[in-house]
Amino acid sequence: MKTRTRASLLSRLPRLALAGACCVLALAAQGACPPSAIASLGKPGSAVGQWNAADRGLLWRADRDGRTAWLYGTIHLGRAEWVRPGPTVQKALEQSDALALELDVRDPVAMQPMTQQADPAVVARLLSGERARRLARQNEAACVPPGTTAGLQPILQVMSLAGLVARADGLYPEFGADEALAVSARNNSKPVFALESAAAQLKMLTGDSEAEEAEQIDAALDELESGQLRAQMKELADIWARGDADKLARYPEWCNCLNTPAEQRLMKRLLDDRNPGLADGIERMHASGQRVFAAVGALHMVGPQGLPALLAARGFKVAAVPLVAQPPVAVPTAPPPKATARGAQGARNNRGAKASGTRSTGTAKSARRAPAPKSKQRR
């Protein structure tokens, strides 16, 4: 795998999965590791085209000036069967003029601050000695070839591993809700806008000093080494999928992520410091006459500083839109054609072939003639 392989969405630590902060690489699975996102589609029942879409996440409508804006709380990783937006979410997107995301990660120019080479001196200072050895062990455990992320900002080198942990539970950054919405919007020629810049997000992640970035690196390595990271990410994904706004609002009570001053400062930068800017961007788009569908991490939506509350304070009439996530239902296949006399004979021959363990030539020809199912999802 090339060391500069890029992907549309990347992994987040648990406290980042619903708060929204981009990272840099989606790394391929090797050996005994769980499959990559693309390879996972080959698992039984995981193909996107085999599932009906179900509404998941959290949705609000915000009305002002005779126009409606939509606020959709997302998660930045997901399962293959979550890729298609549910009917309520899809309808809201269709009724909008533009999609607004935290970042447009498919814009290579805008994403350069996240993907450019870090200062080698900074990398040497922050990733040396035992810390470097800890990172190397985690890269080896995740089947990441040595040197794959070596040139990135140190905190991003660690964060790129978080999504790999979630693969074991079928969760991938490539299947995140933001990515799915961006694909849907572009497939329908709907413009996609960024509410933030990659440079601002990187600054938020690194903190105010190298010492603070080092603290965050150590905390992330602790989460990886303890084995708790996988369970935490799965729990967050499950909460989002069932739209459990009450539990999400109580996140500080159970996340185990506000135990140190560094963690508390990070959470403040992730949420309270960013929400006014996100609200500003949504309001500007709305004031320009656009009906905007704003999709950002779900933690930006809860509490008195959440986006629904901030827009309500700016004169929007805000109301939650109920979303009931139902288990995906397999799409029924078309009924087989009525058997002719010749076809009935072929079916009997086929049953005999199965019983005897031999191959039925007629069945093989029929399979070759049958059209393969097509997925409308383009990635």
VOGU-3710 file (C-alpha; in Angstrom, 3 decimals, decimal comma):
1> mktrtrasll> 0,000/0,000/0,000  1,335/3,464/-0,871  2,187/5,631/2,074  0,155/8,501/0,606  -3,073/6,640/-0,024  -5,921/9,072/0,668  -9,524/8,337/1,539  -12,683/10,335/1,859  -13,141/9,960/5,599  -10,836/8,880/8,306
11> srlprlalag> -10,976/7,500/11,773  -11,817/9,367/14,937  -11,239/8,624/18,588  -14,488/7,862/20,439  -14,934/11,388/21,721  -14,343/12,658/18,167  -16,674/10,252/16,374  -19,766/12,353/17,102  -18,059/15,724/17,556  -16,545/15,817/14,101
21> accvlalaaq> -12,881/16,273/13,390  -11,218/14,878/10,325  -8,078/12,832/10,227  -5,973/11,740/7,318  -5,720/8,138/6,162  -7,910/5,104/5,765  -5,498/2,216/6,021  -5,799/-1,143/4,320  -6,294/-4,361/6,219  -3,734/-7,123/5,830
31> gacppsaias> -3,172/-10,618/7,039  -5,384/-11,639/9,938  -6,784/-8,138/10,402  -10,444/-7,390/9,677  -11,173/-6,612/6,031  -10,972/-3,183/4,462  -14,198/-1,285/3,808  -14,379/-2,448/0,199  -13,533/-6,046/1,074  -16,199/-6,051/3,790
41> lgkpgsavgq> -18,858/-5,581/1,123  -18,236/-9,147/0,047  -19,502/-10,515/3,366  -22,957/-12,137/3,300  -25,669/-9,554/3,901  -23,306/-6,575/3,715  -23,759/-5,505/0,107  -25,296/-2,043/-0,003  -27,807/-2,966/-2,691  -29,321/-5,731/-0,548
51> wnaadrgllw> -30,785/-3,421/2,085  -33,624/-0,969/2,359  -32,555/2,389/3,785  -33,630/3,191/7,343  -33,636/6,549/9,110  -30,867/6,880/11,661  -29,278/9,690/13,612  -30,874/12,976/14,723  -32,716/15,501/12,542  -34,136/19,000/13,150
61> radrdgrtaw> -35,824/21,495/10,860  -35,195/25,204/11,366  -37,558/27,690/9,703  -36,989/31,401/9,185  -37,725/33,914/6,451  -40,030/31,476/4,687  -37,269/28,910/4,152  -36,305/25,691/5,907  -32,834/24,663/6,977  -32,125/21,148/8,180
71> lygtihlgra> -29,760/20,101/10,961  -28,644/16,489/10,850  -26,492/14,977/13,584  -24,094/12,481/12,031  -21,440/9,997/12,988  -18,174/9,820/11,089  -18,043/6,061/10,723  -20,663/3,476/9,970  -21,730/0,123/8,593  -22,198/-0,777/4,953
81> ewvrpgptvq> -25,959/-1,096/5,383  -26,113/2,468/6,771  -24,783/4,021/3,578  -28,135/4,859/2,025  -29,876/7,731/3,823  -33,282/6,801/5,230  -36,452/8,104/3,569  -36,999/11,032/5,936  -33,381/12,160/5,747  -33,263/11,666/1,983
91> kaleqsdala> -36,437/13,712/1,495  -35,016/16,572/3,568  -31,828/16,474/1,509  -33,815/16,545/-1,719  -35,778/19,575/-0,480  -32,535/21,466/0,131  -30,445/23,532/-2,257  -27,032/22,669/-0,804  -25,296/20,292/1,588  -23,087/21,812/4,295
101> leldvrdpva> -20,495/19,636/6,051  -17,808/20,398/8,594  -15,239/19,761/5,853  -15,502/18,739/2,238  -12,921/15,971/2,475  -13,098/15,315/-1,262  -11,569/18,715/-1,957  -7,825/17,942/-2,093  -6,803/21,605/-1,997  -8,899/22,361/1,077
111> mqpmtqqadp> -7,610/19,218/2,808  -3,905/19,992/2,305  -3,312/21,132/5,917  -4,390/17,667/7,077  -2,327/15,739/4,563  0,845/17,772/4,224  4,141/16,674/5,724  4,645/17,660/9,347  7,762/19,423/10,584  10,298/16,576/11,060
121> avvarllsge> 11,653/18,271/14,178  8,186/18,307/15,763  7,636/14,663/14,863  11,018/13,752/16,351  10,258/15,571/19,586  6,766/14,173/20,062  7,268/10,645/18,732  10,516/9,404/20,193  11,601/6,879/22,780  8,884/4,827/24,460
131> rarrlarqne> 6,062/6,833/22,868  7,391/5,966/19,408  7,693/2,308/20,382  4,110/2,281/21,679  2,882/3,747/18,395  4,908/1,216/16,414  3,345/-1,643/18,379  -0,153/-0,339/17,669  0,644/0,073/13,974  1,905/-3,502/13,872
141> aacvppgtta> -1,205/-4,786/15,656  -3,362/-2,969/13,077  -1,270/-4,344/10,180  -0,155/-0,869/9,139  3,155/-1,085/7,212  6,030/0,765/8,910  6,339/4,362/7,794  2,844/4,623/6,320  1,888/7,670/8,398  5,379/8,744/9,472
151> glqpilqvms> 5,234/12,158/7,835  1,934/13,272/9,349  1,332/15,473/12,346  1,940/13,241/15,413  -1,645/13,400/16,749  -2,942/12,382/13,308  -0,604/9,396/13,219  -2,268/8,080/16,366  -5,815/9,025/15,412  -5,548/7,203/12,085
161> laglvaradg> -5,536/3,947/14,047  -8,904/4,462/15,736  -10,995/3,535/12,718  -9,026/0,330/12,274  -10,102/-0,820/15,732  -13,751/-0,401/14,767  -13,404/-2,625/11,684  -13,819/-5,682/13,892  -17,423/-4,576/14,476  -18,079/-3,705/10,841
171> lypefgadea> -17,647/0,062/11,373  -15,653/2,037/8,810  -14,943/5,745/8,227  -15,703/5,180/4,539  -19,309/4,361/5,485  -19,793/7,406/7,725  -23,034/9,362/7,401  -21,258/12,506/6,171  -19,610/10,598/3,352  -22,854/8,916/2,330
181> lavsarnnsk> -24,654/12,266/2,187  -21,852/13,843/0,175  -22,058/11,027/-2,375  -25,846/11,327/-2,563  -25,650/15,106/-3,018  -23,030/14,933/-5,744  -24,879/12,169/-7,567  -27,811/14,596/-7,742  -25,693/17,619/-8,760  -26,244/19,304/-5,387
191> pvfalesaaa> -23,390/21,587/-4,261  -21,383/20,675/-1,166  -19,926/23,371/1,090  -17,560/23,305/4,071  -18,463/25,123/7,276  -14,896/24,943/8,610  -11,339/24,777/7,325  -8,917/21,891/7,647  -6,332/24,237/9,126  -8,718/25,256/11,906
201> qlkmltgdse> -9,566/21,633/12,691  -5,899/20,669/12,821  -5,217/23,522/15,211  -8,091/22,347/17,383  -6,641/18,815/17,503  -3,049/19,764/18,249  -3,922/22,190/21,025  -1,987/25,232/22,136  1,384/23,585/22,683  3,484/20,532/21,961
211> aeeaeqidaa> 3,046/19,500/25,575  -0,721/19,438/25,144  -0,467/17,463/21,906  1,823/14,996/23,691  -0,799/14,556/26,436  -3,447/13,784/23,830  -1,162/11,303/22,074  -0,513/9,467/25,328  -4,217/9,385/26,156  -5,028/8,003/22,709
221> ldelesgqlr> -2,363/5,311/23,023  -3,750/4,388/26,438  -7,201/3,896/24,879  -5,759/1,746/22,117  -3,668/-0,389/24,457  -6,398/-0,908/27,043  -8,760/-2,511/24,532  -11,582/-0,177/25,593  -11,503/1,837/22,394  -13,364/-0,734/20,322
231> aqmkeladiw> -16,223/-1,067/22,814  -16,534/2,718/23,166  -16,752/3,266/19,426  -19,325/0,518/19,028  -21,457/2,011/21,807  -21,361/5,434/20,188  -22,361/3,958/16,852  -25,270/2,095/18,422  -26,476/5,227/20,236  -26,385/7,191/16,999
241> argdadklar> -28,093/4,458/14,971  -31,085/4,337/17,299  -31,235/8,143/17,603  -30,917/8,134/21,389  -30,773/11,894/21,945  -31,263/11,586/25,720  -28,230/9,373/26,232  -26,208/11,460/23,838  -27,018/14,584/25,849  -25,635/12,806/28,936
251> ypewcnclnt> -22,382/12,010/27,146  -20,133/13,688/29,778  -21,591/11,372/32,435  -20,515/8,115/30,801  -17,892/8,844/28,131  -14,951/8,634/30,566  -13,360/11,354/28,452  -13,285/14,372/30,772  -10,985/13,053/33,475  -7,990/15,361/32,961
261> paeqrlmkrl> -7,591/19,076/32,284  -6,236/18,234/28,810  -9,323/16,160/27,997  -11,614/18,913/29,264  -9,828/21,508/27,128  -10,057/19,235/24,094  -13,796/18,727/24,537  -14,310/22,482/24,897  -12,401/23,048/21,662  -14,333/20,250/19,947
271> lddrnpglad> -17,781/21,544/20,841  -18,332/24,858/22,633  -15,616/26,727/20,739  -16,737/25,477/17,315  -20,516/25,553/17,549  -20,929/29,353/17,165  -18,821/29,270/13,995  -20,843/26,383/12,594  -24,056/28,278/13,377  -22,633/31,375/11,679
281> giermhasgq> -21,937/29,411/8,506  -25,411/27,882/8,417  -27,046/31,252/9,039  -24,993/32,907/6,268  -26,030/30,237/3,766  -29,666/30,596/4,842  -29,537/34,397/4,592  -28,182/34,110/1,040  -31,446/32,452/0,044  -30,311/28,824/0,126
291> rvfaavgalh> -32,190/26,010/1,783  -29,278/24,329/3,505  -28,985/20,767/4,803  -26,263/20,947/7,469  -24,763/17,593/8,482  -22,301/17,734/11,375  -21,285/15,469/14,234  -24,226/14,632/16,487  -22,604/16,012/19,645  -22,851/19,464/18,083
301> mvgpqglpal> -26,624/19,147/18,334  -27,184/18,544/22,048  -27,305/20,822/25,050  -27,764/24,580/25,509  -24,772/25,286/23,258  -25,900/22,858/20,535  -26,765/24,069/17,053  -30,560/23,743/17,468  -30,415/25,966/20,557  -28,056/28,462/18,910
311> laargfkvaa> -30,240/28,790/15,800  -33,375/29,130/17,947  -31,683/32,054/19,708  -31,122/33,621/16,269  -34,806/33,626/15,420  -35,240/30,242/13,772  -38,240/28,128/14,665  -36,531/24,824/15,454  -38,266/21,472/15,865  -36,952/17,932/16,146
321> vplvaqppva> -38,022/15,581/13,375  -38,771/12,071/14,697  -36,621/9,377/13,160  -37,469/5,779/13,910  -34,608/3,494/12,958  -35,947/0,145/11,874  -33,734/-2,889/11,324  -32,761/-3,117/7,652  -34,979/-5,451/5,674  -33,592/-7,500/2,830
331> vptapppkat> -34,950/-6,349/-0,516  -37,105/-9,170/-1,918  -35,929/-10,661/-5,173  -38,180/-10,926/-8,194  -40,245/-14,145/-8,331  -38,844/-16,784/-10,678  -40,582/-17,166/-14,052  -43,122/-19,898/-14,408  -41,462/-23,135/-15,393  -42,126/-24,488/-18,860
341> argaqgarnn> -42,126/-28,199/-19,521  -38,490/-27,929/-20,543  -37,690/-25,709/-17,550  -39,403/-28,110/-15,170  -37,248/-30,909/-16,532  -34,158/-28,733/-15,987  -35,193/-28,063/-12,396  -35,595/-31,774/-11,767  -32,168/-32,360/-13,289  -30,734/-29,641/-11,081
351> rgakasgtrs> -32,206/-31,160/-7,918  -30,728/-34,471/-8,931  -27,351/-32,874/-9,541  -27,371/-31,229/-6,076  -28,256/-34,475/-4,411  -25,448/-36,305/-6,192  -22,913/-33,524/-5,696  -22,418/-32,891/-9,436  -22,747/-29,609/-11,339  -25,842/-28,897/-13,432
361> tgtaksarra> -24,839/-27,450/-16,816  -28,272/-25,914/-17,295  -28,057/-24,109/-13,961  -24,612/-22,697/-14,754  -25,806/-21,322/-18,092  -28,855/-19,789/-16,457  -26,675/-18,086/-13,836  -24,500/-16,600/-16,540  -27,539/-15,180/-18,318  -29,023/-13,616/-15,164
371> papkskqrr> -28,134/-9,912/-14,831  -26,059/-9,046/-11,777  -27,708/-6,660/-9,282  -26,511/-3,106/-9,670  -25,929/-0,667/-6,827  -26,823/2,968/-7,391  -24,329/3,988/-4,762  -21,164/5,334/-6,329  -18,121/5,640/-4,187
//
